[in-house]
Amino acid sequence: MVAPEKQQLKTVIITGGASGIGYETAKLLLKTGGYRLALLGRNRAALEGAAQSLGGASSQISVFSCDLKDSTQIRKIIERIAGTYQGIYGLVNNAGIYSVGDLASTTEDSWDEAMSVNLKAPFILCQAVAAEMTRSSWGGRIVNVSSTAGILPNQSALAYSVSKAAIIQLTRSLAKDLGKNNITVNCVCPGIVKSPLHEAYHPGGTQLEEFYAKRGAALPLGRVGESRDVAGAIRYFLTEEASWITGDVMVIGGGRLLL
Ligand SMILES: NC(=O)c1ccc[n+]([C@@H]2O[C@H](COP(=O)([O-])OP(=O)(O)OC[C@H]3O[C@@H](n4cnc5c(N)ncnc54)[C@H](OP(=O)(O)O)[C@@H]3O)[C@@H](O)[C@H]2O)c1
C-alpha cells in the first residue's frame, strides 16, 4: 500500500453518489482536487450518467452498482476498490431511504428495509473499509450521513428516525474503536434538503415546491437546504484540518433544532 501523501489521488467511496447530497459531495471533492472517487448505488445507468456529468477524467471516477442490502456484494466491491487503488482513504456513508409510518402503520418489512439500508449497510461498509484502512499506517476517514430526525424525530417517520439515531451512535462507537488506528469517524445531520429523496412523497413539481417553501419559512435561516450545503461539511471531515476531530455530530439544518 502507498501512503496517501505519496499517492497522486486519495480514494474516497461515496454511497448514493448518483444523486442529491452524494452527487454534490462528489462534485465538490473533484473541484477541490486530490481525490479519486468510487460511486456506489443501485442504478448503474444513473451512476454512469452522474460520472459523465461530473466530468472528471475516467481515472478519477469509477462506478459500482450494488444493492446495499446485500452484504456479500458490499464486501466484494470494497475488496476490489482497495485492490485496484492500493488502499482506501475515505468512506462517505450517504445512501439512505426515507420511510413513512408511525407505530401503528409501520410494517415489519418497511422497518427491516430502513434498518438494512440506513444502518446495517453503513455498519458492513465501515467494517470492510476499516479493515483495509487498518492495514495501512496512515488510517482513514469515515463520514456518516444521519439526519436531524436522528436527534429530533420526524412526525410519522418512526423507522427512519430510529435508523438515523442509531447511525449517530454507530459513529461515536466506531470513533472510540478506530481512533487507535488513526481512523476518524464523524457524522453529519442534515435538516430538510432539496433532493430526490422528497420527490417520492411529494409528486408533482408544485406540491414539492410548496412543501420546501413552507418548511423553509419556518426555519431560522428562512430556507431549506441545498445538497451543496451538506457537501461542504462532508468535505471538511475528509480534510487534513479535521484530522483531530472524531465522534463529532455536525448539524446542518438552517437552525432546525432551535425550533
Ligand atoms: N434530503 C434531505 O432532506 C435529507 C435530510 C436528512 C438526511 N438525509 C440523508 O441524506 C442521504 C442522501 O439522501 P439525499 O437527500 O441525497 O437523497 P437521494 O438523492 O434520494 O439519495 C439517496 C441515495 O441512496 C441510494 N440508495 C438508496 N437505496 C439504496 C440501496 N439499497 N443500495 C444502494 N444505494 C441505495 C440511491 O441510489 P439508487 O437510486 O441508485 O438506489 C440514492 O443515490 C440519505 O442518507 C438521507 O437519509 C437527507
The ligand as a Gaussian input file, in Angstrom:
#p B3LYP/6-31G(d) Opt

LIG

0 1
 N      -32.777000      15.330000       1.629000
 C      -32.991000      15.512000       2.904000
 O      -33.833000      16.326000       3.307000
 C      -32.197000      14.724000       3.914000
 C      -32.275000      15.125000       5.261000
 C      -31.567000      14.432000       6.210000
 C      -30.786000      13.358000       5.840000
 N      -30.742000      12.988000       4.525000
 C      -29.919000      11.829000       4.205000
 O      -29.015000      12.147000       3.172000
 C      -28.651000      10.969000       2.478000
 C      -28.699000      11.238000       0.985000
 O      -30.038000      11.490000       0.613000
 P      -30.447000      12.544000      -0.488000
 O      -31.298000      13.535000       0.171000
 O      -29.286000      12.990000      -1.264000
 O      -31.466000      11.675000      -1.378000
 P      -31.263000      10.795000      -2.681000
 O      -30.821000      11.661000      -3.807000
 O      -32.522000      10.007000      -2.821000
 O      -30.043000       9.852000      -2.312000
 C      -30.182000       8.580000      -1.784000
 C      -29.194000       7.679000      -2.497000
 O      -29.205000       6.423000      -1.833000
 C      -29.077000       5.405000      -2.804000
 N      -29.701000       4.163000      -2.340000
 C      -30.917000       4.010000      -1.759000
 N      -31.140000       2.715000      -1.504000
 C      -30.036000       2.035000      -1.912000
 C      -29.656000       0.670000      -1.910000
 N      -30.468000      -0.303000      -1.442000
 N      -28.451000       0.333000      -2.432000
 C      -27.629000       1.288000      -2.947000
 N      -27.917000       2.600000      -2.948000
 C      -29.119000       2.964000      -2.444000
 C      -29.798000       5.939000      -4.034000
 O      -29.218000       5.368000      -5.173000
 P      -30.083000       4.443000      -6.184000
 O      -31.208000       5.274000      -6.639000
 O      -29.107000       4.032000      -7.220000
 O      -30.561000       3.296000      -5.363000
 C      -29.558000       7.436000      -3.958000
 O      -28.473000       7.819000      -4.768000
 C      -29.598000       9.877000       2.961000
 O      -28.947000       9.055000       3.895000
 C      -30.705000      10.654000       3.643000
 O      -31.355000       9.925000       4.659000
 C      -31.401000      13.650000       3.569000

